[in-house]
């Protein structure tokens, strides 16, 4: 059942079943999204924000060889990510206050892998930096279809390496690094967490994921897809399928894509030493069951995970944290969980 605040906020769209985009054209979808989600209005102040362009040199051959040797049977999937050409990356750095040694959150925005940007998630990143008392580094990873998988994962790994090497210069702690993201950004976070675990670093202390897509359960057997991808809720089936197809690499067999642990970071046999995870799902979201299945896979593999259900929430609700009281409460709950774990990492 929809939360009353969500039902009222989306009342007109729900009545008209108007969540299907007027055009399944990624350029039109980007333009429409930019009109709604941007940084033209300051929702919440922040002590400091700074835009930068960072350059990340490719992994040298010796380092790459060492990483790939750790990947073992996953080498064929890891190799393209390490060898992908990483362009300079635009980032926005949010600093919560004076001082140094803040934990660092690397944030990957949502948008179906094909749209949104740093500006669209400005208010959410400000809120996270303020409430979690951390430096947030928001990353403008390359979008599909111009840059299909594994470009976004290569960019995410490059951003992780940059933050690890430069954390102190942005008042952060290189030993307390977390990845986070919503929707496709959550998938990218989960993928880079699995990837860096497989190749042996840099170490991630925790990951905080909001209603991501993980490939832990197929859409054709997902009850939440059947129930909530009807056009009466955010993220209808046509849009879900369209974005997925634009993100997938071309020229690979379907069964190989399903098994790729970085394209689908929730597939079975997760490493047992994944970062501590806080996994947030939305009850009225087509991706709900996939998120719940990912939580289950993490537990089966012996990893530490706390699940939070956004009861009555639709997909994308964290972008409206200032409209939905439940979203604000979830951010506070995340802060408490991280603090309980010793500020981004299990105590034991």
TORKOL-4160 file (C-alpha; in steps of 0.2 Angstrom, whole numbers, padded with zeros to 4 digits, m for minus):
348
<pt num="1" X="0000" Y="0000" Z="0000"/>
<pt num="2" X="0007" Y="0017" Z="m0005"/>
<pt num="3" X="0012" Y="0029" Z="0009"/>
<pt num="4" X="0000" Y="0043" Z="0010"/>
<pt num="5" X="0014" Y="0056" Z="0006"/>
<pt num="6" X="0019" Y="0047" Z="m0009"/>
<pt num="7" X="0000" Y="0044" Z="m0015"/>
<pt num="8" X="m0003" Y="0063" Z="m0013"/>
<pt num="9" X="0013" Y="0068" Z="m0022"/>
<pt num="10" X="0010" Y="0057" Z="m0037"/>
<pt num="11" X="m0009" Y="0058" Z="m0037"/>
<pt num="12" X="m0011" Y="0065" Z="m0054"/>
<pt num="13" X="0002" Y="0053" Z="m0062"/>
<pt num="14" X="m0006" Y="0038" Z="m0053"/>
<pt num="15" X="m0023" Y="0042" Z="m0059"/>
<pt num="16" X="m0018" Y="0044" Z="m0077"/>
<pt num="17" X="m0005" Y="0030" Z="m0077"/>
<pt num="18" X="0007" Y="0043" Z="m0083"/>
<pt num="19" X="0023" Y="0036" Z="m0078"/>
<pt num="20" X="0027" Y="0029" Z="m0095"/>
<pt num="21" X="0039" Y="0042" Z="m0103"/>
<pt num="22" X="0031" Y="0051" Z="m0118"/>
<pt num="23" X="0046" Y="0045" Z="m0129"/>
<pt num="24" X="0057" Y="0030" Z="m0127"/>
<pt num="25" X="0072" Y="0039" Z="m0134"/>
<pt num="26" X="0086" Y="0042" Z="m0122"/>
<pt num="27" X="0090" Y="0059" Z="m0128"/>
<pt num="28" X="0072" Y="0065" Z="m0125"/>
<pt num="29" X="0072" Y="0056" Z="m0108"/>
<pt num="30" X="0088" Y="0065" Z="m0103"/>
<pt num="31" X="0081" Y="0082" Z="m0108"/>
<pt num="32" X="0065" Y="0078" Z="m0098"/>
<pt num="33" X="0074" Y="0072" Z="m0083"/>
<pt num="34" X="0086" Y="0087" Z="m0083"/>
<pt num="35" X="0071" Y="0099" Z="m0081"/>
<pt num="36" X="0064" Y="0090" Z="m0066"/>
<pt num="37" X="0081" Y="0085" Z="m0057"/>
<pt num="38" X="0094" Y="0099" Z="m0057"/>
<pt num="39" X="0104" Y="0110" Z="m0045"/>
<pt num="40" X="0096" Y="0126" Z="m0049"/>
<pt num="41" X="0087" Y="0127" Z="m0033"/>
<pt num="42" X="0097" Y="0125" Z="m0017"/>
<pt num="43" X="0087" Y="0112" Z="m0006"/>
<pt num="44" X="0099" Y="0111" Z="0008"/>
<pt num="45" X="0115" Y="0121" Z="0012"/>
<pt num="46" X="0132" Y="0113" Z="0013"/>
<pt num="47" X="0148" Y="0119" Z="0021"/>
<pt num="48" X="0157" Y="0118" Z="0005"/>
<pt num="49" X="0155" Y="0110" Z="m0013"/>
<pt num="50" X="0168" Y="0110" Z="m0027"/>
<pt num="51" X="0168" Y="0104" Z="m0045"/>
<pt num="52" X="0184" Y="0095" Z="m0051"/>
<pt num="53" X="0190" Y="0086" Z="m0066"/>
<pt num="54" X="0201" Y="0072" Z="m0061"/>
<pt num="55" X="0213" Y="0061" Z="m0072"/>
<pt num="56" X="0216" Y="0043" Z="m0068"/>
<pt num="57" X="0231" Y="0035" Z="m0077"/>
<pt num="58" X="0227" Y="0017" Z="m0082"/>
<pt num="59" X="0233" Y="0003" Z="m0071"/>
<pt num="60" X="0251" Y="m0001" Z="m0076"/>
<pt num="61" X="0255" Y="m0019" Z="m0083"/>
<pt num="62" X="0263" Y="m0026" Z="m0067"/>
<pt num="63" X="0248" Y="m0020" Z="m0056"/>
<pt num="64" X="0236" Y="m0026" Z="m0069"/>
<pt num="65" X="0244" Y="m0043" Z="m0069"/>
<pt num="66" X="0243" Y="m0044" Z="m0050"/>
<pt num="67" X="0225" Y="m0039" Z="m0050"/>
<pt num="68" X="0220" Y="m0051" Z="m0064"/>
<pt num="69" X="0229" Y="m0066" Z="m0055"/>
<pt num="70" X="0218" Y="m0063" Z="m0040"/>
<pt num="71" X="0202" Y="m0063" Z="m0051"/>
<pt num="72" X="0206" Y="m0081" Z="m0056"/>
<pt num="73" X="0190" Y="m0089" Z="m0065"/>
<pt num="74" X="0183" Y="m0071" Z="m0066"/>
<pt num="75" X="0197" Y="m0065" Z="m0076"/>
<pt num="76" X="0188" Y="m0065" Z="m0092"/>
<pt num="77" X="0175" Y="m0053" Z="m0084"/>
<pt num="78" X="0188" Y="m0042" Z="m0074"/>
<pt num="79" X="0200" Y="m0040" Z="m0089"/>
<pt num="80" X="0189" Y="m0028" Z="m0099"/>
<pt num="81" X="0186" Y="m0017" Z="m0084"/>
<pt num="82" X="0204" Y="m0015" Z="m0080"/>
<pt num="83" X="0208" Y="m0012" Z="m0098"/>
<pt num="84" X="0194" Y="0000" Z="m0102"/>
<pt num="85" X="0201" Y="0017" Z="m0107"/>
<pt num="86" X="0196" Y="0029" Z="m0093"/>
<pt num="87" X="0193" Y="0047" Z="m0098"/>
<pt num="88" X="0195" Y="0062" Z="m0086"/>
<pt num="89" X="0181" Y="0061" Z="m0074"/>
<pt num="90" X="0170" Y="0076" Z="m0068"/>
<pt num="91" X="0167" Y="0075" Z="m0049"/>
<pt num="92" X="0158" Y="0086" Z="m0036"/>
<pt num="93" X="0165" Y="0086" Z="m0018"/>
<pt num="94" X="0154" Y="0090" Z="m0004"/>
<pt num="95" X="0162" Y="0094" Z="0013"/>
<pt num="96" X="0151" Y="0094" Z="0028"/>
<pt num="97" X="0161" Y="0106" Z="0039"/>
<pt num="98" X="0178" Y="0111" Z="0045"/>
<pt num="99" X="0191" Y="0098" Z="0050"/>
<pt num="100" X="0200" Y="0083" Z="0042"/>
<pt num="101" X="0199" Y="0065" Z="0042"/>
<pt num="102" X="0181" Y="0063" Z="0037"/>
<pt num="103" X="0174" Y="0047" Z="0031"/>
<pt num="104" X="0172" Y="0047" Z="0012"/>
<pt num="105" X="0157" Y="0042" Z="0002"/>
<pt num="106" X="0159" Y="0039" Z="m0017"/>
<pt num="107" X="0141" Y="0042" Z="m0024"/>
<pt num="108" X="0135" Y="0035" Z="m0041"/>
<pt num="109" X="0119" Y="0043" Z="m0047"/>
<pt num="110" X="0104" Y="0033" Z="m0054"/>
<pt num="111" X="0096" Y="0036" Z="m0070"/>
<pt num="112" X="0095" Y="0019" Z="m0079"/>
<pt num="113" X="0113" Y="0020" Z="m0084"/>
<pt num="114" X="0107" Y="0032" Z="m0098"/>
<pt num="115" X="0103" Y="0048" Z="m0090"/>
<pt num="116" X="0105" Y="0060" Z="m0074"/>
<pt num="117" X="0121" Y="0068" Z="m0068"/>
<pt num="118" X="0129" Y="0076" Z="m0054"/>
<pt num="119" X="0117" Y="0090" Z="m0054"/>
<pt num="120" X="0102" Y="0079" Z="m0053"/>
<pt num="121" X="0108" Y="0072" Z="m0037"/>
<pt num="122" X="0115" Y="0087" Z="m0029"/>
<pt num="123" X="0102" Y="0089" Z="m0015"/>
<pt num="124" X="0103" Y="0071" Z="m0010"/>
<pt num="125" X="0122" Y="0071" Z="m0009"/>
<pt num="126" X="0121" Y="0087" Z="0001"/>
<pt num="127" X="0109" Y="0079" Z="0013"/>
<pt num="128" X="0120" Y="0063" Z="0014"/>
<pt num="129" X="0136" Y="0073" Z="0018"/>
<pt num="130" X="0127" Y="0083" Z="0031"/>
<pt num="131" X="0118" Y="0069" Z="0040"/>
<pt num="132" X="0132" Y="0056" Z="0039"/>
<pt num="133" X="0146" Y="0069" Z="0043"/>
<pt num="134" X="0156" Y="0063" Z="0028"/>
<pt num="135" X="0164" Y="0070" Z="0012"/>
<pt num="136" X="0154" Y="0065" Z="m0003"/>
<pt num="137" X="0162" Y="0063" Z="m0020"/>
<pt num="138" X="0149" Y="0062" Z="m0033"/>
<pt num="139" X="0155" Y="0055" Z="m0049"/>
<pt num="140" X="0149" Y="0059" Z="m0067"/>
<pt num="141" X="0153" Y="0041" Z="m0074"/>
<pt num="142" X="0150" Y="0038" Z="m0093"/>
<pt num="143" X="0133" Y="0035" Z="m0099"/>
<pt num="144" X="0125" Y="0022" Z="m0111"/>
<pt num="145" X="0122" Y="0020" Z="m0125"/>
<pt num="146" X="0137" Y="0030" Z="m0130"/>
<pt num="147" X="0147" Y="0021" Z="m0118"/>
<pt num="148" X="0140" Y="0004" Z="m0114"/>
<pt num="149" X="0145" Y="m0008" Z="m0100"/>
<pt num="150" X="0159" Y="m0010" Z="m0093"/>
<pt num="151" X="0163" Y="0009" Z="m0095"/>
<pt num="152" X="0153" Y="0014" Z="m0080"/>
<pt num="153" X="0161" Y="0001" Z="m0069"/>
<pt num="154" X="0179" Y="0006" Z="m0076"/>
<pt num="155" X="0175" Y="0024" Z="m0071"/>
<pt num="156" X="0169" Y="0019" Z="m0054"/>
<pt num="157" X="0185" Y="0009" Z="m0050"/>
<pt num="158" X="0195" Y="0023" Z="m0056"/>
<pt num="159" X="0186" Y="0035" Z="m0045"/>
<pt num="160" X="0189" Y="0023" Z="m0030"/>
<pt num="161" X="0207" Y="0022" Z="m0034"/>
<pt num="162" X="0208" Y="0041" Z="m0035"/>
<pt num="163" X="0199" Y="0044" Z="m0019"/>
<pt num="164" X="0210" Y="0031" Z="m0010"/>
<pt num="165" X="0226" Y="0040" Z="m0016"/>
<pt num="166" X="0219" Y="0058" Z="m0013"/>
<pt num="167" X="0207" Y="0056" Z="0002"/>
<pt num="168" X="0218" Y="0067" Z="0013"/>
<pt num="169" X="0219" Y="0081" Z="0000"/>
<pt num="170" X="0199" Y="0082" Z="0001"/>
<pt num="171" X="0199" Y="0081" Z="0020"/>
<pt num="172" X="0195" Y="0063" Z="0020"/>
<pt num="173" X="0201" Y="0047" Z="0028"/>
<pt num="174" X="0208" Y="0035" Z="0015"/>
<pt num="175" X="0204" Y="0020" Z="0027"/>
<pt num="176" X="0186" Y="0024" Z="0028"/>
<pt num="177" X="0179" Y="0024" Z="0011"/>
<pt num="178" X="0161" Y="0019" Z="0006"/>
<pt num="179" X="0152" Y="0018" Z="m0010"/>
<pt num="180" X="0134" Y="0022" Z="m0013"/>
<pt num="181" X="0121" Y="0025" Z="m0026"/>
<pt num="182" X="0103" Y="0024" Z="m0031"/>
<pt num="183" X="0095" Y="0013" Z="m0044"/>
<pt num="184" X="0108" Y="0010" Z="m0058"/>
<pt num="185" X="0120" Y="0019" Z="m0046"/>
<pt num="186" X="0117" Y="0006" Z="m0033"/>
<pt num="187" X="0121" Y="m0007" Z="m0046"/>
<pt num="188" X="0137" Y="0001" Z="m0050"/>
<pt num="189" X="0142" Y="0002" Z="m0032"/>
<pt num="190" X="0138" Y="m0016" Z="m0030"/>
<pt num="191" X="0148" Y="m0020" Z="m0045"/>
<pt num="192" X="0163" Y="m0010" Z="m0040"/>
<pt num="193" X="0162" Y="m0018" Z="m0022"/>
<pt num="194" X="0162" Y="m0035" Z="m0030"/>
<pt num="195" X="0176" Y="m0031" Z="m0042"/>
<pt num="196" X="0188" Y="m0023" Z="m0029"/>
<pt num="197" X="0185" Y="m0038" Z="m0018"/>
<pt num="198" X="0189" Y="m0050" Z="m0032"/>
<pt num="199" X="0205" Y="m0041" Z="m0038"/>
<pt num="200" X="0211" Y="m0037" Z="m0020"/>
<pt num="201" X="0208" Y="m0018" Z="m0017"/>
<pt num="202" X="0207" Y="m0004" Z="m0014"/>
<pt num="203" X="0197" Y="m0009" Z="0002"/>
<pt num="204" X="0179" Y="m0002" Z="0003"/>
<pt num="205" X="0173" Y="m0001" Z="0021"/>
<pt num="206" X="0154" Y="m0001" Z="0017"/>
<pt num="207" X="0141" Y="0001" Z="0004"/>
<pt num="208" X="0124" Y="0009" Z="0005"/>
<pt num="209" X="0113" Y="0005" Z="m0009"/>
<pt num="210" X="0096" Y="0012" Z="m0013"/>
<pt num="211" X="0084" Y="0001" Z="m0024"/>
<pt num="212" X="0096" Y="m0005" Z="m0036"/>
<pt num="213" X="0096" Y="m0018" Z="m0050"/>
<pt num="214" X="0108" Y="m0033" Z="m0046"/>
<pt num="215" X="0103" Y="m0047" Z="m0057"/>
<pt num="216" X="0099" Y="m0058" Z="m0042"/>
<pt num="217" X="0082" Y="m0062" Z="m0049"/>
<pt num="218" X="0076" Y="m0062" Z="m0067"/>
<pt num="219" X="0062" Y="m0049" Z="m0071"/>
<pt num="220" X="0051" Y="m0063" Z="m0079"/>
<pt num="221" X="0050" Y="m0072" Z="m0062"/>
<pt num="222" X="0050" Y="m0056" Z="m0051"/>
<pt num="223" X="0033" Y="m0054" Z="m0042"/>
<pt num="224" X="0037" Y="m0035" Z="m0039"/>
<pt num="225" X="0040" Y="m0033" Z="m0058"/>
<pt num="226" X="0023" Y="m0040" Z="m0062"/>
<pt num="227" X="0014" Y="m0030" Z="m0049"/>
<pt num="228" X="0023" Y="m0013" Z="m0050"/>
<pt num="229" X="0029" Y="m0011" Z="m0068"/>
<pt num="230" X="0012" Y="m0008" Z="m0074"/>
<pt num="231" X="0013" Y="0011" Z="m0078"/>
<pt num="232" X="0004" Y="0016" Z="m0061"/>
<pt num="233" X="0021" Y="0016" Z="m0052"/>
<pt num="234" X="0038" Y="0024" Z="m0056"/>
<pt num="235" X="0049" Y="0013" Z="m0068"/>
<pt num="236" X="0036" Y="0005" Z="m0079"/>
<pt num="237" X="0042" Y="m0011" Z="m0088"/>
<pt num="238" X="0045" Y="m0003" Z="m0105"/>
<pt num="239" X="0057" Y="0009" Z="m0097"/>
<pt num="240" X="0065" Y="m0004" Z="m0087"/>
<pt num="241" X="0068" Y="m0015" Z="m0103"/>
<pt num="242" X="0074" Y="0000" Z="m0113"/>
<pt num="243" X="0087" Y="0006" Z="m0101"/>
<pt num="244" X="0093" Y="m0012" Z="m0098"/>
<pt num="245" X="0096" Y="m0015" Z="m0117"/>
<pt num="246" X="0105" Y="0001" Z="m0120"/>
<pt num="247" X="0117" Y="m0003" Z="m0105"/>
<pt num="248" X="0121" Y="m0021" Z="m0111"/>
<pt num="249" X="0137" Y="m0023" Z="m0121"/>
<pt num="250" X="0134" Y="m0029" Z="m0139"/>
<pt num="251" X="0140" Y="m0045" Z="m0147"/>
<pt num="252" X="0139" Y="m0056" Z="m0131"/>
<pt num="253" X="0128" Y="m0071" Z="m0129"/>
<pt num="254" X="0113" Y="m0069" Z="m0117"/>
<pt num="255" X="0119" Y="m0083" Z="m0105"/>
<pt num="256" X="0136" Y="m0075" Z="m0104"/>
<pt num="257" X="0129" Y="m0058" Z="m0099"/>
<pt num="258" X="0118" Y="m0067" Z="m0086"/>
<pt num="259" X="0134" Y="m0074" Z="m0078"/>
<pt num="260" X="0144" Y="m0059" Z="m0078"/>
<pt num="261" X="0146" Y="m0054" Z="m0060"/>
<pt num="262" X="0150" Y="m0036" Z="m0063"/>
<pt num="263" X="0136" Y="m0033" Z="m0075"/>
<pt num="264" X="0124" Y="m0042" Z="m0063"/>
<pt num="265" X="0133" Y="m0040" Z="m0046"/>
<pt num="266" X="0120" Y="m0050" Z="m0037"/>
<pt num="267" X="0123" Y="m0067" Z="m0046"/>
<pt num="268" X="0127" Y="m0082" Z="m0035"/>
<pt num="269" X="0143" Y="m0086" Z="m0027"/>
<pt num="270" X="0147" Y="m0068" Z="m0020"/>
<pt num="271" X="0164" Y="m0067" Z="m0012"/>
<pt num="272" X="0163" Y="m0069" Z="0007"/>
<pt num="273" X="0173" Y="m0053" Z="0011"/>
<pt num="274" X="0162" Y="m0040" Z="0003"/>
<pt num="275" X="0160" Y="m0024" Z="0012"/>
<pt num="276" X="0147" Y="m0022" Z="0025"/>
<pt num="277" X="0131" Y="m0017" Z="0016"/>
<pt num="278" X="0115" Y="m0007" Z="0020"/>
<pt num="279" X="0103" Y="m0012" Z="0007"/>
<pt num="280" X="0087" Y="m0001" Z="0005"/>
<pt num="281" X="0072" Y="m0007" Z="m0005"/>
<pt num="282" X="0056" Y="0002" Z="m0009"/>
<pt num="283" X="0040" Y="m0008" Z="m0006"/>
<pt num="284" X="0031" Y="m0002" Z="m0022"/>
<pt num="285" X="0045" Y="m0004" Z="m0034"/>
<pt num="286" X="0048" Y="m0016" Z="m0048"/>
<pt num="287" X="0066" Y="m0019" Z="m0042"/>
<pt num="288" X="0060" Y="m0023" Z="m0024"/>
<pt num="289" X="0062" Y="m0042" Z="m0026"/>
<pt num="290" X="0079" Y="m0041" Z="m0035"/>
<pt num="291" X="0085" Y="m0030" Z="m0020"/>
<pt num="292" X="0078" Y="m0043" Z="m0007"/>
<pt num="293" X="0087" Y="m0057" Z="m0017"/>
<pt num="294" X="0103" Y="m0048" Z="m0017"/>
<pt num="295" X="0102" Y="m0046" Z="0002"/>
<pt num="296" X="0099" Y="m0065" Z="0003"/>
<pt num="297" X="0114" Y="m0069" Z="m0008"/>
<pt num="298" X="0125" Y="m0058" Z="0003"/>
<pt num="299" X="0119" Y="m0067" Z="0019"/>
<pt num="300" X="0121" Y="m0084" Z="0011"/>
<pt num="301" X="0139" Y="m0079" Z="0006"/>
<pt num="302" X="0143" Y="m0075" Z="0024"/>
<pt num="303" X="0143" Y="m0056" Z="0022"/>
<pt num="304" X="0136" Y="m0043" Z="0034"/>
<pt num="305" X="0121" Y="m0034" Z="0028"/>
<pt num="306" X="0107" Y="m0024" Z="0035"/>
<pt num="307" X="0091" Y="m0022" Z="0025"/>
<pt num="308" X="0079" Y="m0007" Z="0026"/>
<pt num="309" X="0062" Y="m0008" Z="0018"/>
<pt num="310" X="0054" Y="0009" Z="0012"/>
<pt num="311" X="0037" Y="0004" Z="0016"/>
<pt num="312" X="0024" Y="0012" Z="0004"/>
<pt num="313" X="0038" Y="0020" Z="m0006"/>
<pt num="314" X="0040" Y="0020" Z="m0025"/>
<pt num="315" X="0056" Y="0018" Z="m0035"/>
<pt num="316" X="0067" Y="0034" Z="m0034"/>
<pt num="317" X="0060" Y="0040" Z="m0018"/>
<pt num="318" X="0077" Y="0046" Z="m0010"/>
<pt num="319" X="0078" Y="0060" Z="m0023"/>
<pt num="320" X="0063" Y="0067" Z="m0014"/>
<pt num="321" X="0069" Y="0065" Z="0004"/>
<pt num="322" X="0063" Y="0083" Z="0007"/>
<pt num="323" X="0045" Y="0078" Z="0002"/>
<pt num="324" X="0044" Y="0061" Z="0010"/>
<pt num="325" X="0047" Y="0060" Z="0029"/>
<pt num="326" X="0051" Y="0041" Z="0028"/>
<pt num="327" X="0066" Y="0045" Z="0017"/>
<pt num="328" X="0073" Y="0057" Z="0029"/>
<pt num="329" X="0070" Y="0044" Z="0043"/>
<pt num="330" X="0080" Y="0031" Z="0032"/>
<pt num="331" X="0095" Y="0043" Z="0031"/>
<pt num="332" X="0095" Y="0044" Z="0050"/>
<pt num="333" X="0093" Y="0025" Z="0052"/>
<pt num="334" X="0108" Y="0023" Z="0040"/>
<pt num="335" X="0118" Y="0035" Z="0051"/>
<pt num="336" X="0114" Y="0025" Z="0066"/>
<pt num="337" X="0119" Y="0009" Z="0058"/>
<pt num="338" X="0136" Y="0015" Z="0052"/>
<pt num="339" X="0139" Y="0022" Z="0069"/>
<pt num="340" X="0135" Y="0006" Z="0077"/>
<pt num="341" X="0147" Y="m0003" Z="0066"/>
<pt num="342" X="0161" Y="0009" Z="0071"/>
<pt num="343" X="0159" Y="0022" Z="0057"/>
<pt num="344" X="0159" Y="0012" Z="0041"/>
<pt num="345" X="0165" Y="m0005" Z="0045"/>
<pt num="346" X="0162" Y="m0020" Z="0056"/>
<pt num="347" X="0170" Y="m0020" Z="0073"/>
<pt num="348" X="0173" Y="m0038" Z="0073"/>
